[in-house]
Amino acid sequence: MNHDLSETEMFLVDFKKQIFPEDVSVMIAPGFTNLHHCFKSLRDHPVEVIAQNMNAADEGAFTGEISAKMLKSVGITTVIIGHSERRELFKESDKDLAEKVSGALKNEMKVIFCVGEKLEERRADKHFDLVKSQITSGLFHLQQSDWDNIVLAYEPVWAIGTGETASPQQAQEMHKFIRETISDKYGSKVADNIRILYGGSVKPDNAQEIFSKKDVDGGLVGGASLKVADFMKIINAASAKDLA
């Protein structure tokens, strides 16, 4: 929940001047009130505007909520589902998130699905079990073909907004585990093709080392994306790995 319309316009003035590497998919996820403005402003730039959240229902008595149909009507075709803040602050359950994923896919949206453990779960050595449970509950009802429209994001909750960062080795370890979990259910072809992003305090000074790991395919960037210069350093770090 950052940047009102005037702040967003200021961001876009600088952002649109940048040269984006051709080998990296770049997305930004502004608040709902700025989605259409960003979509129109970036229409001729290689940047996709995506949503931070959506409701599972197509329409109805859900005051304050936004549907996939509404998002698509303003040019948005990708949505983040299951972000750690939605899980924690708004008590979105695995069942809720599975329904949102189904609703998005039914409406031909693409999904960035977030998973990740809290500090107490990692300290109790339950982080692998927790992440596997989140993936199983949220995504394993899908058909194999649905995975063409899924991107995963691993968010170690203890490393978001705290200044703490999972080491590159910890990130690789979990990303490899996530890929193996998908392979066990859907086969190696799906697992090898799925993009898995790292989302835990990605910054200009650590991005390249994190992205260098075999199973880390990019970043879900938070605070560092609010400043164009910092965000571009991270984007260019991704390009160094020749990400698609």
FIFILO-214381 format. One line per field, with one value per residue: y, z, x of N, C-alpha, C in turn; residue in three letters. Coordinates in pm, 1 decimal. Atoms other than C-alpha are relative to their C-alpha. Layout:
! FIFILO-214381
n.y	[Y|...]
n.z	[Z|...]
n.x	[X|...]
ca.y	[Y|...]
ca.z	[Z|...]
ca.x	[X|...]
c.y	[Y|...]
c.z	[Z|...]
c.x	[X|...]
residu	[ALA|...]
***
This chain:
! FIFILO-214381
n.y	[-118.3|-113.3|-87.2|-45.7|-21.5|-95.5|67.3|99.3|-72.5|-38.9|123.0|41.7|-90.9|50.2|141.8|12.5|-40.9|105.5|101.1|128.1|112.5|78.6|138.4|2.5|-41.6|-102.1|-27.1|-82.4|28.5|-115.1|16.4|8.9|-129.0|-44.3|103.8|-37.7|-108.2|61.3|79.7|-90.8|-69.2|93.6|82.3|14.0|37.8|143.9|19.8|40.8|-48.2|111.4|-32.9|56.4|87.3|1.2|87.0|121.5|-4.3|-82.4|-119.1|29.0|-89.3|5.9|-142.2|-32.6|98.5|-16.6|129.1|18.3|-70.1|-141.9|-17.7|15.4|-113.4|-112.2|43.9|80.6|143.1|77.7|-39.8|64.3|65.1|66.4|-72.8|26.1|-98.1|40.7|116.5|-34.2|-112.5|13.3|135.9|79.6|140.7|77.6|21.3|-127.5|-24.3|96.8|-51.2|-115.2|52.3|55.7|-111.6|-70.3|82.7|9.4|-125.0|-9.2|-83.4|67.5|-10.3|12.9|59.1|-17.1|92.7|-32.7|30.5|-98.8|27.6|110.4|125.2|35.2|39.1|132.6|89.9|40.6|-84.8|79.5|53.9|-110.7|-42.5|108.2|-4.5|-115.4|33.2|108.6|-49.0|-110.3|19.9|137.8|32.9|-45.7|89.9|-23.2|-111.4|-126.4|-48.2|-95.9|-133.0|-14.7|-30.9|10.5|-93.3|43.2|-111.9|27.7|-112.5|-59.2|-83.7|-103.3|-127.2|6.4|-19.3|133.8|63.4|138.8|8.0|60.3|145.0|32.4|-22.4|110.0|122.7|3.1|0.1|136.5|82.0|-32.6|60.4|145.1|25.0|-5.9|113.2|122.5|1.7|-29.2|41.6|-88.5|-102.1|-112.6|-54.5|-68.8|-118.9|-97.6|-104.4|-15.9|-127.2|-18.2|-124.5|-29.3|-109.7|-10.0|-134.6|-7.4|56.4|146.2|62.5|81.0|125.5|83.5|44.2|90.3|137.6|77.4|11.1|-131.6|-51.0|-142.6|-52.9|-73.3|-109.1|-85.6|-138.5|-46.0|-34.6|-132.0|-94.9|49.0|35.5|127.8|103.1|29.8|79.6|137.3|51.2|28.3|117.9|115.6|16.1|64.8|145.1|31.9|49.8|-18.0]
n.z	[0.0|19.0|116.8|51.9|144.5|35.4|-24.1|107.2|122.2|-12.9|20.1|140.2|81.7|-3.1|37.3|145.1|65.3|-16.4|104.6|-65.4|69.7|77.1|-48.3|-132.6|-10.7|-103.9|-38.0|-118.4|-59.1|-78.1|-64.4|91.9|56.3|98.7|99.3|137.3|38.2|31.6|122.0|114.8|7.5|37.7|111.3|104.1|-63.7|-27.7|-142.5|-23.2|-123.5|-58.4|-122.3|-124.6|-64.4|61.2|-63.0|78.0|67.6|119.8|-36.1|-112.6|-116.4|-67.3|-3.1|-12.8|67.1|142.8|67.9|118.7|110.3|-15.3|32.1|143.4|68.7|1.7|65.0|-88.2|26.5|-95.5|-136.7|-110.6|-94.0|-114.1|-58.8|-144.1|-74.1|12.8|-87.7|-140.1|-46.0|40.0|-37.8|115.1|-23.2|118.3|76.3|66.0|106.5|106.4|71.7|78.5|113.6|95.0|58.6|93.5|117.5|72.5|74.5|88.3|-61.7|-49.2|-145.6|-76.6|-125.8|-101.2|-111.7|-84.7|-142.3|-102.3|-69.6|-94.9|76.3|42.3|-118.6|-40.5|109.9|65.7|117.5|119.8|-12.8|12.7|140.2|75.4|-30.1|69.8|142.3|17.4|-26.1|87.3|143.0|50.0|63.0|138.1|107.8|41.8|95.2|-72.2|-49.0|95.5|-42.9|-140.5|-45.0|-145.3|-69.1|-135.7|-91.7|-140.5|-64.1|-95.1|71.8|73.8|-70.6|-125.8|26.9|6.4|130.9|7.3|74.7|131.7|-15.8|-52.3|108.7|95.7|-63.9|2.1|138.5|49.1|-64.8|64.1|133.1|-18.3|-44.3|119.6|85.3|-56.2|29.7|139.5|90.8|12.2|103.5|-64.7|-102.9|61.9|71.1|-89.8|-51.9|-145.0|-36.9|-140.9|-48.8|-139.2|-10.2|114.0|8.9|103.4|-37.1|-16.8|104.7|95.6|-63.4|-15.8|132.0|60.6|-39.0|108.6|-1.7|-24.1|134.1|-1.4|-130.4|-33.1|-67.4|-79.7|-22.2|92.5|129.7|-8.2|55.9|133.5|13.2|-67.8|73.0|124.0|-33.4|-22.1|131.7|76.2|-62.7|55.3|138.8|-1.2|-1.0|122.3|-36.4|100.7]
n.x	[85.1|-89.8|15.2|128.3|-7.5|-105.7|-128.5|-13.6|-34.8|-140.6|-76.3|8.3|-79.4|-138.0|-1.3|17.6|-124.1|-99.2|-16.5|25.8|-63.3|96.4|5.9|62.8|139.5|12.7|137.2|22.0|131.1|48.1|129.5|113.9|41.4|-97.5|-23.1|31.9|-91.0|-129.1|17.6|0.3|-127.4|-106.7|49.4|-102.6|-125.8|-5.4|27.0|138.3|62.3|73.6|74.2|-51.5|98.5|132.7|98.2|22.9|130.1|8.5|77.5|88.0|5.8|-130.3|-34.7|-141.3|-84.0|-26.4|6.5|-83.5|65.8|-32.6|-141.1|-19.6|61.8|-95.3|-122.2|-85.3|19.3|-79.8|31.2|-71.1|91.9|-62.1|-112.4|-10.1|78.9|140.1|18.0|-16.9|81.5|140.0|40.0|40.3|-33.6|-36.8|122.9|28.4|-96.9|28.4|116.7|-44.2|-76.3|96.5|73.5|-88.1|-23.9|127.3|13.0|-116.7|-103.5|-119.0|-9.0|-124.0|46.6|-104.3|-10.9|-113.8|13.0|-33.8|-125.5|14.4|9.6|-135.7|-77.3|47.7|-34.1|124.8|19.0|27.8|135.7|96.0|4.9|63.2|143.1|57.6|6.4|96.7|135.2|37.2|-22.1|0.3|128.1|-7.3|-38.9|-138.1|-4.9|16.0|-129.1|-54.8|41.7|-37.9|-135.7|-8.2|-90.3|-33.6|-19.9|-28.4|68.1|-92.2|-96.5|73.3|9.9|-74.5|-141.9|-58.2|14.6|-46.3|-124.8|19.5|5.7|133.0|94.7|-14.6|47.6|146.0|47.0|-20.9|102.7|127.7|-0.2|12.2|137.0|84.1|-37.6|57.9|143.4|34.7|-105.4|-115.3|19.6|67.4|-89.2|-113.5|46.1|62.1|-87.6|8.2|-60.1|-34.4|59.0|-29.7|-96.8|-91.3|-55.4|-103.0|-129.4|1.4|80.3|-75.5|-42.7|119.3|46.2|-97.9|27.2|58.7|145.9|60.3|26.6|29.0|36.0|122.0|-70.4|86.3|-38.8|-104.4|59.0|62.6|-95.9|-31.0|-141.8|-21.0|73.6|-70.8|-118.7|46.9|39.2|-121.9|-63.0|70.5|-44.1|-131.3|21.0|73.0|132.0|104.6]
ca.y	[0.0|258.6|550.5|750.3|863.6|1163.2|957.2|684.3|936.8|1062.0|704.0|634.5|944.5|806.3|439.0|490.5|642.9|320.5|64.5|-276.9|-591.2|-803.8|-1129.3|-1039.2|-1027.7|-707.9|-657.2|-393.4|-435.1|-95.8|-53.8|-105.8|266.7|303.9|-9.1|135.1|450.1|238.0|4.2|294.5|467.4|153.9|20.4|79.0|-38.8|-395.6|-391.3|-579.7|-423.8|-682.7|-688.5|-755.8|-953.3|-1045.8|-1209.5|-1564.8|-1477.7|-1332.8|-1086.2|-1049.4|-896.6|-862.4|-492.5|-356.3|-655.4|-674.5|-958.8|-1105.5|-963.0|-613.5|-654.1|-775.1|-482.5|-242.5|-447.2|-666.1|-1036.3|-1145.4|-1143.5|-1216.6|-1464.5|-1574.5|-1302.2|-1346.7|-1025.5|-1150.1|-1478.3|-1314.8|-983.0|-1081.1|-1445.8|-1589.7|-1967.9|-2231.4|-2301.4|-1932.7|-1918.9|-2237.7|-2083.0|-1762.0|-1957.7|-2145.9|-1821.6|-1655.7|-1946.1|-1980.3|-1619.9|-1684.0|-1490.9|-1584.2|-1632.9|-1558.6|-1783.7|-1708.5|-1955.5|-1924.3|-1988.9|-1773.7|-1754.1|-1990.4|-2251.7|-2234.5|-2249.6|-2558.4|-2713.6|-2723.9|-2494.3|-2766.8|-2926.4|-2588.7|-2485.2|-2827.1|-2799.3|-2453.0|-2577.5|-2893.6|-2714.2|-2418.9|-2571.9|-2949.2|-2942.3|-2804.3|-2989.9|-3027.4|-2779.2|-2512.9|-2486.6|-2296.3|-2002.4|-2037.0|-1870.5|-1946.3|-1702.9|-1819.6|-1565.0|-1647.4|-1435.5|-1376.4|-1198.9|-955.6|-596.2|-696.3|-635.9|-1007.2|-1208.2|-1580.1|-1668.6|-1759.1|-2115.6|-2116.2|-1971.1|-2233.4|-2512.1|-2415.8|-2342.5|-2685.4|-2843.8|-2662.1|-2781.6|-3138.7|-3118.9|-3018.9|-3286.2|-3556.8|-3461.5|-3339.2|-3466.8|-3314.8|-3128.2|-2911.5|-2869.4|-2770.5|-2512.8|-2345.8|-2010.9|-1978.0|-1628.0|-1533.1|-1271.0|-1183.6|-842.4|-852.3|-551.0|-419.6|-546.2|-905.7|-966.2|-1096.5|-1354.0|-1477.5|-1492.6|-1685.0|-1994.7|-2269.1|-2287.0|-1915.8|-1768.8|-1408.4|-1192.0|-1072.8|-732.5|-525.3|-202.8|-189.4|-153.8|182.9|360.0|332.4|326.3|39.6|-152.7|-125.1|-258.2|-565.1|-605.7|-586.6|-841.1|-1078.1|-1015.6|-1134.8|-1481.3|-1466.7|-1513.8|-1553.9]
ca.z	[0.0|-133.9|-379.7|-442.3|-798.9|-801.1|-650.4|-906.3|-1189.2|-1059.5|-1045.9|-1401.9|-1544.5|-1439.8|-1492.9|-1857.4|-1934.7|-1844.2|-2087.6|-1992.5|-2071.2|-2332.1|-2147.5|-1829.9|-1766.5|-1571.4|-1382.4|-1140.1|-902.3|-799.0|-579.0|-732.9|-781.5|-998.3|-1209.9|-1515.3|-1513.4|-1506.6|-1773.9|-2010.0|-1927.8|-1987.0|-2285.6|-2519.8|-2274.6|-2204.3|-1852.7|-1743.7|-1485.7|-1247.9|-944.8|-582.1|-503.1|-621.2|-500.0|-606.4|-709.5|-1047.7|-896.1|-606.5|-263.0|-164.9|-80.1|-130.0|-327.4|-683.6|-927.3|-1212.1|-1454.6|-1314.1|-1340.5|-1698.5|-1790.9|-1708.4|-1888.5|-1604.9|-1677.4|-1394.6|-1020.2|-705.1|-477.4|-127.1|-41.8|314.4|424.8|289.9|475.1|800.4|823.7|645.0|757.0|408.2|445.5|210.8|107.4|31.7|-179.6|-371.0|-462.3|-575.2|-794.1|-953.7|-1006.1|-1170.9|-1403.3|-1495.1|-1610.9|-1809.7|-1567.6|-1481.0|-1114.4|-904.2|-603.5|-284.2|-21.1|274.9|642.6|954.8|1178.2|1440.1|1173.9|1040.8|1391.2|1460.1|1138.1|995.8|700.1|436.8|567.5|584.8|229.8|93.6|267.5|118.5|-231.8|-192.1|-49.4|-284.5|-616.4|-630.0|-738.8|-1073.7|-1402.5|-1550.1|-1828.1|-1569.0|-1465.2|-1784.6|-1610.5|-1266.8|-1127.0|-771.4|-526.6|-214.5|66.4|386.7|604.0|857.5|585.4|462.9|572.3|852.1|680.6|720.5|405.0|352.6|241.2|-125.6|-9.2|193.2|-102.0|-338.6|-91.3|-67.9|-437.1|-518.5|-267.7|-423.5|-770.9|-644.7|-473.6|-802.0|-991.1|-755.0|-837.7|-1198.2|-1341.8|-1427.2|-1737.9|-1536.6|-1254.9|-1485.8|-1667.2|-1362.7|-1264.4|-892.2|-763.6|-439.9|-231.5|89.8|111.7|-237.5|-269.2|-526.1|-323.1|-284.9|-598.8|-827.2|-576.6|-505.1|-873.4|-953.2|-783.7|-1015.2|-903.3|-837.5|-1146.0|-1037.3|-759.3|-605.0|-500.0|-223.3|-79.9|-318.0|-613.3|-489.4|-606.8|-978.9|-949.5|-698.4|-893.3|-1216.5|-1046.0|-942.5|-1290.3|-1445.5|-1192.2|-1320.9|-1675.8|-1581.9|-1537.4|-1874.1|-1716.4|-1938.3]
ca.x	[0.0|244.2|219.7|-94.1|-168.8|65.8|349.8|283.5|298.7|633.9|762.3|646.1|815.7|1155.1|1066.0|965.9|1305.4|1484.4|1620.8|1483.9|1685.6|1514.4|1581.5|1388.3|1012.9|943.2|617.4|490.0|194.5|50.3|-256.1|-599.6|-665.1|-353.4|-380.8|-552.1|-339.4|-22.9|-155.9|-222.8|103.9|314.1|119.6|416.5|681.8|801.4|654.9|342.8|111.8|-33.6|-264.4|-172.7|-488.9|-840.5|-1159.1|-1240.1|-1597.4|-1687.1|-1936.9|-2177.1|-2230.6|-1864.4|-1835.4|-1485.3|-1360.0|-1223.8|-1296.2|-1093.7|-1349.0|-1291.2|-914.7|-931.8|-1156.4|-870.0|-604.0|-474.3|-419.5|-184.9|-251.5|-51.1|-229.2|-132.3|116.9|241.0|69.4|-264.2|-217.3|-110.2|-297.0|-617.2|-626.4|-657.6|-662.8|-525.4|-886.3|-943.7|-631.2|-712.0|-1048.0|-878.2|-636.8|-926.4|-1118.1|-820.7|-748.1|-1116.8|-1100.1|-780.8|-560.8|-203.9|-114.3|193.1|134.8|327.5|446.0|680.6|743.4|756.8|1062.7|922.6|850.0|1204.4|1351.3|1138.5|1271.1|918.2|979.7|984.8|665.0|490.1|581.8|487.7|149.7|89.7|168.8|-37.6|-340.5|-329.4|-226.9|-247.1|-612.1|-494.5|-467.2|-120.4|-201.1|-291.6|71.6|150.0|-20.3|141.5|453.8|564.8|722.2|902.9|877.4|1062.7|834.0|1109.4|1310.7|1042.7|1078.2|1312.6|1643.3|1711.4|1764.0|1775.5|2124.5|2161.5|2218.3|1894.3|1705.7|1845.1|1770.2|1403.0|1361.2|1505.9|1267.1|970.5|1069.3|1105.2|765.6|603.5|795.0|670.9|311.2|319.5|648.0|982.9|863.7|623.7|876.4|1160.9|948.3|792.2|942.5|1017.6|1087.8|1259.7|1077.9|1256.8|1426.3|1575.2|1803.8|2052.7|2347.9|2226.9|2018.9|2291.4|2417.1|2063.2|1970.7|2288.4|2149.3|2028.6|1666.1|1609.5|1444.9|1394.6|1259.2|934.7|1062.8|907.5|1046.7|1342.3|1104.2|973.8|1289.4|1351.2|1731.0|1726.0|1464.2|1663.1|1976.9|1777.5|1629.1|1974.0|2103.1|1835.7|1950.0|2296.6|2147.4|1968.1|1627.5|1321.8]
c.y	[123.9|75.0|29.9|32.7|94.2|-61.2|-105.6|66.4|42.3|-120.7|-35.3|89.8|-50.1|-142.8|-16.9|44.0|-112.1|-91.7|-136.5|-113.7|-90.0|-139.9|-12.6|44.0|96.3|27.7|97.6|-21.4|117.8|-32.0|4.6|132.9|50.2|-100.1|48.5|112.6|-56.7|-81.0|89.8|65.4|-89.5|-87.1|-26.1|-33.7|-148.9|-31.6|-37.7|55.4|-110.8|43.9|-71.9|-106.0|1.7|-89.0|-121.1|6.0|91.7|131.2|-34.2|99.1|-13.6|140.8|21.2|-93.7|27.1|-138.2|-6.9|74.7|149.7|27.1|-7.2|118.4|122.8|-45.3|-91.0|-148.6|-89.6|52.7|-76.8|-58.0|-64.3|70.2|-15.5|99.0|-29.4|-118.9|42.3|106.2|-17.7|-143.8|-82.0|-142.9|-66.8|-24.7|126.5|18.2|-97.0|47.1|120.4|-45.5|-53.3|111.0|75.7|-79.9|-15.1|122.0|29.5|103.5|-87.8|32.1|-5.7|-42.5|-2.2|-105.8|43.1|-16.4|118.8|-43.5|-118.5|-135.3|-43.3|-46.2|-138.6|-105.4|-55.3|73.0|-78.5|-54.8|109.3|42.2|-107.7|0.1|115.4|-27.6|-104.3|51.0|103.8|-31.0|-142.4|-49.6|32.5|-113.6|34.8|120.0|135.8|61.4|92.0|143.7|28.2|36.8|-11.1|105.3|-50.7|121.6|-52.2|118.4|73.3|93.6|110.8|124.6|5.0|36.1|-131.5|-57.1|-144.8|-1.5|-57.4|-152.0|-44.1|17.7|-114.5|-130.2|-10.2|-1.9|-138.6|-92.7|24.0|-66.2|-151.8|-38.3|0.1|-118.1|-130.0|-15.3|6.0|-40.5|107.0|109.5|124.4|67.3|79.1|131.8|107.8|103.9|14.6|123.8|0.7|135.3|24.9|104.3|-5.9|145.4|3.8|-71.2|-150.6|-72.5|-93.9|-133.5|-93.9|-56.6|-97.4|-146.2|-69.8|6.6|130.0|70.4|149.1|43.2|58.5|112.2|90.0|142.6|52.4|37.2|140.4|110.6|-55.7|-46.5|-135.4|-113.5|-39.1|-79.5|-146.1|-64.4|-37.8|-116.9|-127.2|-26.7|-71.9|-152.0|-46.9|-64.4|27.8|40.7]
c.z	[0.0|-127.8|-33.9|-148.1|-38.6|20.2|-107.0|-130.1|1.9|-22.4|-148.3|-91.8|-10.8|-54.4|-151.6|-78.1|-3.0|-122.5|67.1|-78.3|-64.5|55.0|138.1|-11.7|117.5|24.9|116.5|47.0|86.2|69.3|-102.2|-68.2|-109.2|-113.2|-142.8|-48.7|-39.9|-128.5|-124.0|-19.2|-53.7|-119.3|-104.8|56.5|35.6|148.6|14.9|133.7|53.2|131.4|120.9|60.1|-83.6|82.2|-89.2|-82.2|-122.1|26.4|122.9|113.6|83.8|3.7|22.9|-72.8|-150.3|-65.0|-116.8|-119.3|5.7|-37.8|-150.9|-77.1|-3.5|-47.8|79.7|-20.1|89.8|139.9|99.1|95.9|112.0|56.7|152.2|82.4|-9.5|91.7|146.7|46.2|-28.7|11.4|-117.9|17.1|-129.8|-89.2|-76.5|-122.5|-115.7|-84.4|-86.1|-123.1|-106.9|-70.2|-102.2|-128.3|-84.9|-87.8|-86.6|48.9|30.3|148.7|45.9|139.4|101.3|110.1|85.8|147.4|88.1|72.9|93.8|-69.9|-51.7|120.0|49.9|-107.0|-68.9|-132.1|-127.0|2.9|-22.6|-145.5|-87.1|20.8|-74.0|-149.8|-25.7|13.4|-102.0|-147.5|-51.7|-45.4|-148.7|-96.9|-44.2|-92.9|68.1|40.2|-99.1|43.5|146.4|11.8|151.6|55.6|141.8|84.2|140.0|81.8|96.5|-67.9|-79.9|86.5|131.0|-18.7|-3.5|-140.0|11.8|-79.8|-138.4|8.3|53.7|-107.0|-99.9|56.5|-6.3|-142.3|-61.6|58.1|-64.4|-137.6|9.5|43.8|-118.4|-91.8|48.6|-36.8|-149.7|-101.0|-21.7|-104.1|58.0|98.0|-59.9|-64.5|91.6|44.2|149.6|38.3|148.4|46.9|146.6|12.5|-110.9|-14.8|-108.2|35.9|23.7|-115.8|-88.9|60.4|17.7|-134.4|-66.5|31.1|-103.8|-5.0|32.9|-134.3|-5.6|138.0|4.3|92.6|72.9|4.3|-98.7|-137.0|-0.1|-52.1|-133.3|-12.0|63.7|-76.6|-127.6|25.6|19.9|-132.7|-82.3|58.8|-51.6|-142.5|-7.7|-1.5|-127.3|33.4|-112.0|68.8]
c.x	[89.1|-35.6|-145.8|18.3|112.9|138.3|26.0|40.2|146.2|90.8|5.5|81.9|143.5|6.6|-3.9|123.8|103.6|5.8|-9.9|66.3|-104.7|-20.3|-64.0|-144.9|-11.6|-147.7|-1.8|-143.4|-44.0|-131.9|-113.0|-30.8|93.9|22.1|-22.8|90.7|136.2|-6.8|5.9|136.1|111.3|-36.7|107.9|137.1|-3.2|-15.2|-146.1|-48.6|-90.3|-65.2|58.6|-91.9|-127.3|-91.5|-24.1|-128.0|4.5|-72.7|-83.0|13.1|127.1|57.7|150.1|93.3|10.0|5.7|98.3|-58.5|30.0|144.9|23.1|-56.6|89.4|138.0|91.0|-29.1|85.0|-26.8|87.1|-104.2|81.1|120.7|-3.0|-82.1|-149.3|-28.3|-2.9|-99.6|-148.3|-50.8|-52.9|51.8|44.3|-121.5|-38.2|89.3|-18.6|-118.1|37.2|78.1|-95.1|-77.9|82.2|18.7|-125.6|-21.3|122.6|101.9|122.1|15.6|145.4|-41.5|113.1|-7.7|118.3|-29.8|33.1|127.5|-13.3|-8.6|136.3|82.1|-38.5|26.9|-126.2|-21.8|-29.5|-142.7|-104.9|-14.1|-63.7|-150.6|-68.2|-14.7|-108.0|-143.4|-45.3|0.0|-17.6|-137.4|2.2|31.8|142.1|10.6|-13.0|133.5|70.8|-28.3|31.4|147.9|-2.3|96.6|21.5|33.7|32.4|-50.8|92.4|101.2|-68.6|-12.0|76.3|147.0|74.7|-23.9|44.0|130.1|-28.4|-11.6|-136.9|-106.9|5.9|-55.5|-152.2|-54.7|14.5|-106.2|-136.6|-8.8|-16.5|-140.7|-95.8|27.9|-62.2|-147.0|-28.1|107.6|105.2|-20.4|-65.9|95.0|115.1|-41.9|-58.2|102.9|-23.8|79.3|34.7|-52.1|27.7|109.0|105.2|42.8|107.9|129.4|-1.4|-66.7|80.7|42.3|-118.2|-42.9|96.4|-28.0|-87.0|-151.3|-71.4|-14.1|-29.1|-43.6|-139.4|45.3|-99.1|49.9|101.6|-54.8|-59.8|91.2|49.6|144.8|29.1|-66.3|74.7|127.8|-37.4|-39.7|123.8|78.1|-65.6|45.6|134.1|-11.5|-69.9|-132.7|-98.7|-129.1]
residu	[MET|ASN|HIS|ASP|LEU|SER|GLU|THR|GLU|MET|PHE|LEU|VAL|ASP|PHE|LYS|LYS|GLN|ILE|PHE|PRO|GLU|ASP|VAL|SER|VAL|MET|ILE|ALA|PRO|GLY|PHE|THR|ASN|LEU|HIS|HIS|CYS|PHE|LYS|SER|LEU|ARG|ASP|HIS|PRO|VAL|GLU|VAL|ILE|ALA|GLN|ASN|MET|ASN|ALA|ALA|ASP|GLU|GLY|ALA|PHE|THR|GLY|GLU|ILE|SER|ALA|LYS|MET|LEU|LYS|SER|VAL|GLY|ILE|THR|THR|VAL|ILE|ILE|GLY|HIS|SER|GLU|ARG|ARG|GLU|LEU|PHE|LYS|GLU|SER|ASP|LYS|ASP|LEU|ALA|GLU|LYS|VAL|SER|GLY|ALA|LEU|LYS|ASN|GLU|MET|LYS|VAL|ILE|PHE|CYS|VAL|GLY|GLU|LYS|LEU|GLU|GLU|ARG|ARG|ALA|ASP|LYS|HIS|PHE|ASP|LEU|VAL|LYS|SER|GLN|ILE|THR|SER|GLY|LEU|PHE|HIS|LEU|GLN|GLN|SER|ASP|TRP|ASP|ASN|ILE|VAL|LEU|ALA|TYR|GLU|PRO|VAL|TRP|ALA|ILE|GLY|THR|GLY|GLU|THR|ALA|SER|PRO|GLN|GLN|ALA|GLN|GLU|MET|HIS|LYS|PHE|ILE|ARG|GLU|THR|ILE|SER|ASP|LYS|TYR|GLY|SER|LYS|VAL|ALA|ASP|ASN|ILE|ARG|ILE|LEU|TYR|GLY|GLY|SER|VAL|LYS|PRO|ASP|ASN|ALA|GLN|GLU|ILE|PHE|SER|LYS|LYS|ASP|VAL|ASP|GLY|GLY|LEU|VAL|GLY|GLY|ALA|SER|LEU|LYS|VAL|ALA|ASP|PHE|MET|LYS|ILE|ILE|ASN|ALA|ALA|SER|ALA|LYS|ASP|LEU|ALA]
***
